[in-house]
Amino acid sequence: MLKRDKKAEFLEIGIVSMKYQFTTEKKFSKSSLSKSKYMKLLELQSSDPVKVMAEEDTSKNWWMFQDEFFVEDEDLNADDVKAFALKGTRKKK
């Protein structure tokens, strides 16, 4: 099932070197992104979904697309996530 995750976000971490770490509720990504990689992610996700975290023990994946976060447990690809997100956008209009 694919659904929006309204609790997901990127946190700024670090004092000397700013990094960005994905989090949702009490879960954190294992790695963080440099500012340049984070800026690239923001650019990419504006047109295509980008997987931002995978949790192996629960098979959940988090995606970012057009400044929203989605979570799924069906091993979907970016095209599937995009279709769902855009379908939801059309319903809102």
PAKOLDO-125576 format. One record per residue: x, y, z of N, C-alpha, C, O, CB in turn; residue in one letter. Coordinates in steps of 0.2 Angstrom, whole numbers, padded with zeros to 4 digits, always signed. Glycine has a CB too. Layout:
# residues N
XYZXYZXYZXYZXYZa/...
# end
This chain:
# residues 93
+0004-0006+0000+0000+0000+0000+0004+0006+0000+0009+0007+0004-0005+0000+0006m/+0003+0011-0004+0006+0017-0004+0002+0023-0001-0004+0023-0003+0008+0019-0012l/+0005+0027+0003+0001+0032+0006+0006+0038+0007+0012+0037+0008-0002+0030+0012k/+0003+0044+0008+0007+0050+0010+0009+0049+0017+0006+0047+0022+0003+0056+0009r/+0015+0052+0019+0018+0052+0025+0019+0059+0027+0024+0062+0026+0025+0048+0026d/+0014+0062+0031+0014+0069+0033+0019+0070+0039+0020+0076+0040+0007+0071+0035k/+0022+0065+0042+0027+0066+0047+0034+0066+0045+0038+0067+0049+0025+0061+0053k/+0035+0064+0039+0042+0064+0036+0045+0070+0034+0041+0075+0033+0042+0059+0030a/+0051+0071+0035+0055+0077+0034+0062+0076+0034+0065+0071+0036+0053+0083+0039e/+0066+0081+0031+0073+0081+0032+0075+0086+0037+0072+0091+0037+0076+0083+0025f/+0079+0084+0041+0082+0088+0047+0089+0090+0045+0093+0087+0042+0082+0084+0054l/+0090+0097+0047+0097+0099+0046+0101+0097+0052+0099+0098+0058+0097+0107+0045e/+0107+0094+0051+0111+0092+0057+0118+0094+0056+0120+0095+0050+0111+0084+0058i/+0122+0095+0061+0129+0097+0061+0129+0104+0063+0125+0108+0062+0131+0095+0054g/+0135+0106+0065+0137+0112+0066+0142+0115+0061+0141+0121+0059+0140+0113+0074i/+0147+0112+0060+0153+0114+0056+0151+0113+0049+0151+0117+0044+0159+0111+0057v/+0149+0107+0047+0147+0105+0040+0139+0103+0041+0138+0098+0044+0151+0099+0038s/+0135+0107+0037+0128+0105+0037+0126+0099+0033+0129+0098+0028+0124+0111+0034m/+0123+0095+0036+0120+0089+0033+0113+0088+0034+0110+0092+0038+0124+0082+0036k/+0110+0084+0030+0102+0083+0030+0101+0076+0031+0103+0072+0027+0099+0086+0023y/+0097+0074+0035+0095+0067+0037+0087+0066+0037+0084+0070+0040+0098+0065+0044q/+0085+0061+0033+0078+0060+0033+0076+0057+0039+0079+0052+0042+0077+0055+0027f/+0070+0059+0041+0067+0056+0047+0059+0055+0046+0056+0059+0043+0068+0060+0053t/+0056+0051+0050+0049+0050+0050+0047+0047+0057+0050+0041+0058+0046+0046+0044t/+0043+0050+0061+0041+0048+0067+0048+0046+0071+0051+0051+0072+0037+0041+0067e/+0049+0040+0073+0055+0038+0077+0060+0035+0073+0065+0032+0076+0053+0034+0083k/+0060+0035+0066+0064+0032+0062+0069+0037+0058+0066+0042+0056+0061+0028+0056k/+0075+0036+0058+0080+0040+0054+0084+0036+0049+0085+0030+0050+0085+0043+0059f/+0085+0039+0043+0089+0036+0038+0096+0035+0041+0099+0038+0045+0090+0040+0032s/+0099+0029+0039+0106+0028+0041+0111+0033+0039+0117+0033+0042+0108+0021+0039k/+0110+0036+0033+0115+0040+0031+0112+0047+0030+0106+0048+0030+0118+0038+0024s/+0116+0052+0030+0114+0059+0029+0117+0062+0022+0122+0059+0019+0116+0064+0035s/+0114+0067+0020+0116+0070+0013+0120+0076+0014+0118+0080+0019+0110+0071+0009l/+0125+0078+0010+0128+0084+0010+0124+0089+0008+0119+0087+0005+0135+0084+0006s/+0125+0095+0008+0121+0101+0006+0120+0100-0002+0115+0101-0004+0124+0108+0008k/+0126+0099-0005+0125+0098-0013+0121+0092-0015+0117+0093-0019+0132+0098-0016s/+0121+0087-0011+0117+0081-0013+0110+0082-0011+0105+0080-0015+0120+0075-0009k/+0109+0086-0006+0102+0087-0004+0099+0092-0009+0093+0091-0011+0102+0091+0003y/+0103+0097-0011+0100+0102-0016+0098+0098-0023+0094+0100-0026+0105+0107-0017m/+0103+0093-0025+0102+0089-0031+0095+0085-0030+0091+0084-0034+0108+0085-0032k/+0094+0082-0024+0088+0078-0022+0082+0083-0023+0077+0081-0026+0088+0075-0015l/+0082+0089-0021+0077+0093-0021+0075+0095-0029+0069+0095-0030+0078+0100-0017l/+0080+0095-0032+0079+0097-0040+0076+0091-0043+0071+0091-0047+0086+0098-0043e/+0079+0085-0042+0076+0079-0045+0069+0077-0043+0065+0075-0047+0081+0073-0043l/+0067+0078-0037+0061+0076-0034+0055+0081-0037+0049+0079-0036+0061+0076-0027q/+0057+0086-0040+0052+0091-0042+0049+0088-0049+0043+0090-0050+0055+0097-0044s/+0052+0083-0052+0049+0080-0058+0048+0073-0058+0044+0070-0061+0053+0082-0064s/+0052+0069-0053+0052+0062-0053+0053+0060-0045+0057+0063-0042+0057+0059-0057d/+0049+0055-0043+0050+0052-0036+0057+0050-0035+0060+0047-0040+0045+0047-0035p/+0060+0051-0029+0066+0049-0027+0065+0045-0021+0063+0047-0016+0071+0055-0026v/+0068+0039-0021+0068+0035-0014+0073+0038-0009+0079+0039-0011+0070+0027-0016k/+0070+0040-0003+0075+0043+0001+0077+0038+0007+0081+0040+0011+0071+0049+0004v/+0073+0033+0008+0075+0028+0013+0071+0021+0012+0065+0021+0010+0073+0031+0020m/+0075+0016+0014+0072+0009+0013+0073+0006+0020+0079+0006+0023+0076+0005+0007a/+0068+0003+0023+0069-0001+0029+0068-0008+0027+0063-0011+0026+0063+0002+0034e/+0074-0012+0028+0074-0019+0026+0070-0023+0030+0066-0028+0027+0081-0021+0026e/+0070-0022+0036+0066-0027+0041+0058-0027+0040+0055-0032+0041+0068-0026+0048d/+0056-0021+0038+0048-0020+0036+0047-0020+0029+0041-0020+0027+0046-0014+0040t/+0052-0020+0025+0051-0019+0017+0047-0012+0016+0044-0012+0010+0047-0025+0015s/+0048-0007+0020+0045-0001+0018+0050+0004+0015+0056+0004+0016+0043+0003+0025k/+0048+0008+0010+0052+0012+0006+0048+0019+0007+0042+0020+0006+0052+0010-0001n/+0052+0024+0008+0050+0031+0008+0052+0035+0002+0058+0034+0000+0052+0035+0014w/+0048+0039-0001+0049+0042-0008+0048+0050-0007+0043+0051-0002+0045+0039-0014w/+0051+0054-0010+0050+0061-0010+0048+0063-0017+0052+0061-0022+0056+0065-0007m/+0042+0066-0018+0040+0069-0025+0036+0075-0024+0031+0075-0020+0036+0063-0028f/+0038+0080-0027+0035+0087-0027+0034+0089-0020+0028+0091-0019+0028+0086-0031q/+0039+0089-0016+0039+0091-0009+0035+0087-0005+0033+0090+0001+0037+0098-0009d/+0032+0082-0006+0028+0077-0002+0032+0071-0001+0036+0069-0005+0021+0076-0005e/+0030+0067+0004+0033+0061+0006+0028+0055+0005+0022+0056+0007+0037+0061+0013f/+0030+0050+0003+0026+0044+0002+0029+0038+0005+0035+0037+0005+0024+0043-0005f/+0026+0033+0008+0028+0027+0011+0024+0021+0008+0018+0022+0007+0028+0027+0019v/+0028+0016+0006+0025+0010+0003+0029+0004+0005+0034+0004+0007+0025+0011-0005e/+0025-0002+0005+0028-0008+0007+0027-0014+0001+0027-0020+0003+0025-0011+0013d/+0026-0011-0005+0025-0016-0011+0031-0016-0016+0030-0019-0021+0019-0014-0014e/+0037-0013-0014+0042-0013-0018+0041-0010-0025+0042-0012-0030+0045-0020-0020d/+0037-0004-0025+0035+0000-0031+0041+0003-0034+0046+0004-0031+0030+0005-0029l/+0040+0005-0040+0045+0009-0044+0043+0016-0044+0038+0018-0042+0047+0006-0051n/+0048+0021-0046+0046+0028-0047+0040+0029-0051+0036+0034-0049+0052+0031-0049a/+0039+0026-0056+0033+0027-0061+0027+0026-0057+0022+0029-0058+0034+0023-0067d/+0027+0020-0053+0021+0019-0049+0019+0024-0044+0013+0026-0043+0022+0012-0045d/+0024+0027-0040+0024+0032-0035+0021+0038-0039+0017+0042-0036+0030+0033-0032v/+0024+0040-0044+0022+0046-0048+0015+0046-0050+0011+0051-0049+0027+0047-0054k/+0013+0040-0053+0006+0039-0055+0001+0040-0049-0004+0044-0050+0005+0032-0058a/+0003+0037-0043-0002+0038-0037-0002+0045-0035-0007+0048-0034+0001+0034-0032f/+0004+0049-0035+0004+0056-0032+0000+0060-0037-0003+0065-0035+0012+0058-0032a/+0001+0059-0043-0002+0064-0048-0010+0062-0048-0014+0067-0049+0001+0063-0055l/-0012+0056-0047-0019+0055-0047-0022+0058-0041-0027+0061-0042-0020+0047-0047k/-0018+0058-0035-0021+0062-0029-0021+0069-0030-0026+0072-0028-0016+0060-0024g/-0017+0072-0034-0017+0079-0036-0023+0081-0040-0026+0086-0039-0010+0081-0039t/-0024+0077-0045-0030+0078-0049-0036+0078-0045-0041+0082-0047-0030+0073-0055r/-0037+0074-0040-0043+0073-0036-0044+0079-0032-0050+0081-0031-0043+0067-0032k/-0039+0082-0030-0039+0088-0025-0042+0094-0029-0045+0099-0026-0032+0090-0023k/-0041+0095-0036-0043+0100-0040-0050+0101-0042-0052+0105-0045-0039+0101-0046k/
# end
